[in-house]
Amino acid sequence: MEHSLLYRDVRYVIGPEQDGSRRWTIHPEGRGVSGIAEASRAHGSFKVAVLAARQAIDAWLAAAAGHPSAAP
């Protein structure tokens, strides 16, 4: 099952677990950025994927605000 969540006014989606990993996708301003989060223990990949997506959102927002140290 996919989970659609909101963080800092940016929607992101966490996909279903497959072999200990989950795909996450953020949707800033209609563009998609995605990655795969893997956990070393069973059922930990949801939290890992949420944290990875939130880090990507933070980096995207920082880059959009003109902070050169952050990359989208």
PLY file of the C-alpha trace (Angstrom):
ply
format ascii 1.0
element vertex 72
property float x
property float y
property float z
element edge 71
property int vertex1
property int vertex2
end_header
0.00 0.00 0.00
1.22 3.51 -0.78
1.17 6.23 1.85
0.73 9.83 0.75
2.12 12.24 3.36
2.80 15.94 3.74
5.94 17.56 5.16
6.63 21.31 5.06
3.74 21.70 2.58
5.33 19.26 0.11
3.54 16.02 -0.73
5.52 12.80 -0.73
4.61 9.17 -1.29
6.08 6.08 0.39
5.53 2.91 -1.62
4.94 -0.63 -0.40
7.76 -2.65 1.14
9.54 -5.00 -1.25
12.38 -7.16 0.03
13.21 -4.78 2.88
13.14 -1.58 0.85
10.60 1.08 -0.09
10.54 3.62 -2.91
9.82 7.19 -1.91
8.86 10.07 -4.17
8.52 13.77 -3.43
6.44 16.05 -5.62
7.70 19.65 -5.33
5.97 22.00 -7.77
4.89 19.18 -10.06
8.37 17.69 -10.46
9.15 14.29 -9.01
12.28 13.28 -7.13
12.58 9.69 -5.99
14.86 7.25 -4.28
14.89 3.89 -2.55
15.31 3.49 1.20
16.60 0.22 2.60
16.50 -0.91 6.21
18.74 -3.48 7.86
15.93 -4.91 9.99
12.43 -6.09 9.13
9.65 -3.49 9.05
12.07 -0.60 9.50
12.04 0.54 5.91
8.93 2.77 6.27
10.62 4.99 8.85
13.86 5.01 6.83
11.94 5.99 3.68
10.10 8.79 5.52
13.38 10.19 6.85
15.03 9.97 3.42
12.12 11.74 1.73
12.09 14.46 4.38
15.83 15.03 3.91
15.25 15.40 0.17
12.44 17.89 0.85
14.65 19.88 3.22
17.44 19.97 0.61
15.03 21.01 -2.15
13.52 23.79 -0.04
16.98 25.03 0.99
18.12 25.08 -2.66
14.92 26.87 -3.69
15.56 29.49 -1.01
19.00 30.18 -2.48
21.22 28.23 -0.09
24.08 27.02 -2.31
25.17 24.33 0.17
22.05 22.24 -0.44
21.31 20.36 -3.63
17.83 19.19 -4.74
0 1
1 2
2 3
3 4
4 5
5 6
6 7
7 8
8 9
9 10
10 11
11 12
12 13
13 14
14 15
15 16
16 17
17 18
18 19
19 20
20 21
21 22
22 23
23 24
24 25
25 26
26 27
27 28
28 29
29 30
30 31
31 32
32 33
33 34
34 35
35 36
36 37
37 38
38 39
39 40
40 41
41 42
42 43
43 44
44 45
45 46
46 47
47 48
48 49
49 50
50 51
51 52
52 53
53 54
54 55
55 56
56 57
57 58
58 59
59 60
60 61
61 62
62 63
63 64
64 65
65 66
66 67
67 68
68 69
69 70
70 71
